[in-house]
Amino acid sequence: MQPLRQTWPQHLAVLYREKGYWRGETMFGVLRTAAAAAPDKLAVVGTDGRWTYRELHERAERIARGLIAAGLTPGDRVVVQLPNCAAFLSVVFGLFRAGLIPVFSLSAHRETEIAHFLRGAEAVGYIVPDRHGGFDYRELARKVKQQVTTLRHVFVVGEAEEFIGLDDLPAGEVALPVDPSPESVAFLQISGGSTGLSKLIPRTHDDYIYSFRASAEICGMTPDTVFMASLPVAHNFPMSSPGIFGAIYVGARVVMCPSPNPETAFHWIEKERVTMTGLVPPLALLWMQAAGRTTFDISSLDVLQVGGAKFAPEAARRVSSTLRCRLQQVFGMAEGLVNYTRLDDPEDLVTETQGRPISPDDEILIVDDMGQPVPAGERGLLLTRGPYTIRAYHNDPSANQRAFTADGYYRTGDIVRMTPEGYLVVEGRAGDHINRAGEKISAEEIEDHLLAHPGVFDAAVVAIPDPYLGERSCAFVIPDGPKPATADLKAFIRGRGLAEFKVPDQIVFAESFETTAVGKVSRKVLRQRLREALLSREQEEV
Ligand code: OOB
């Protein structure tokens, strides 16, 4: 089994500890401390439960024992694919307590993606709900089990059928391991994946806890905060910016909202007196629209965070008047760096920038194509390193070669500029992914799937601006023989076992890609040309 590693240069590790960023805390220790401080306080509310800190702690310990008794051993990796529910927290803290390593996947992922995560992480376990959103995850588990023979244990939250129900885990008196080293990898996150398939992101206890502890402080979280996870909770934004873990750290209440649509979310805001939540821009637009005619009382909402994709300043300006709360922009990435506008910032900074980093020791470089720093205030590529930004992906030397500079900076692929106040404004992106309402889609990954269709000679997938989604995906396809039906191509992609958000929104057929250029062009240039050609054609048609 490939060891999980994430290391910073020794002198920086020493510095980060000296400065009190890395405090030697562990993920399970965060819950243990909170439960000791306020055992009877409500910790989490979801459609499946309403538990105090004591109850959450007990449930997590019971799950930890059960997993060990079922045959898992500390260090084993377990893919977790649970929706927003209270059990998410008991399961994840249970894994931490047992020294097991969660690999966080989204509910939208399907067999191709799950098999990729299982193989990449060499996971032996997989935890799913029975059903969610009209989809049977046990069916999915059956499919991946056939594909990945190293998968030994499937656990189900709910009706288990032939698998092991999480409530039926053996309750024996097994010994639990001692706490892991705070420098060790606590879990694996999934990258947005700008090239090819998603990569695995090893985050350590020390670095991740620093990021959500400091975030909780920046966002003014206190034990009185009621934080609602509206976005899928396995995503880094609702998980740690400051998210559910930040809320547990300060002893606040977590509300697991089963769906981010305004009807459901407003109901939960009223019922639990939610004070803080986070959204991607398209959902923020929807909520602003719905707020005017809702009969729910959402007046408890104090802070709305918006991030994951660029929030247009015009929309940002309307948040306070429509939702009657404060706005905070969040620009972050699962690899580490997170920027926030601060709650006491002047309105212009809050509406027009994507904030500044969490840490005084987040290093920011804005460079040109040659890697040279651009003059102050000019746009360039954002590079970063710091106390909670990874130095390497898991077991992927070629991705690491591309994504990190020799001196350890992570190439974010984002094009930004810095304001005189030191705030970042996201201006675009260098990488070839589509940011569809905050969900990142790799052009290359979808092209590869399209090319597997017998009626496709060549394909190029690009991002097209979309008034609601921010960006949508458009696949340019050169047919091999008769043109396949659009619906057929979309069904084909679905049939490849991919998340629904990766199915191209639009398909445009072309006879050839070389209309403007003589000779061979790189795929990157090709995608750019096709995108521009389509946009100018659409402009002419308006
Ligand atoms: C968050 O994380 P990821 O890993 O899904 O995606 C990161 C990428 C960034 O590199 C950037 O391209 C884009 O998403 N992004 C934004 C943005 N926030 C993220 N682009 C423009 N404006 C923003 N506010 O998306 C994520 C992780 C933690 C907190 C918030 C978002």
Residues whose N, C-alpha, C, O or C-beta is under 5 A from the ligand:
A	BS01	OOB	G192 N236 F237 S241 V306 G307 G308 A309 K310 F311 V330 F331 G332 M333 A334 Q354 T412 D414 V426 G438
